[in-house]
Amino acid sequence: MIRAFAIPVAAAILLSIAAPAASDHSTNFHCSGFPVKSDRAKQAMKRLTHNATMRNIVLAYVYQWENEEIRRICDAAAAGETADLSCLDGRRDWEAIGSKIPADLADKSNRQLRPHMLDLQAQGFNAVKRREVLDYCEGLGVIDLKVKG
């Protein structure tokens, strides 16, 4: 009798574990929750940041890299290549992201980093640029922004 319940219980446990992971790998490059949560991303963020402002600066470069990668993926998909349109967490090229970050920012205080952070914010590194690249992908017919990822 215990065995009869063991299989459905085990299946339910596996599905409850798999569901959150699957929800992070939906369409339109959508990530549920904070987009830097894989172990690899956490390690890279720890290596690249030394204070709160630097964390925000690194995130700006993460978004910049992602926007470039999303455009590349959409171009490939539009050309008929197989493309993964899921959340980029766990697939980022942290070496490429790190190379974007100016070396002279290392070990600067929050106050010293503030002008650089404000400059990045003025460029619209997050919402504005992401929307532009997603609109570009939608224009190629690769994604449908009306469909929630």
Helices and strands as residue ranges (DSSP letters): H 2-23, H 39-48, H 52-78, H 94-100, G 103-105, H 110-122, H 127-140
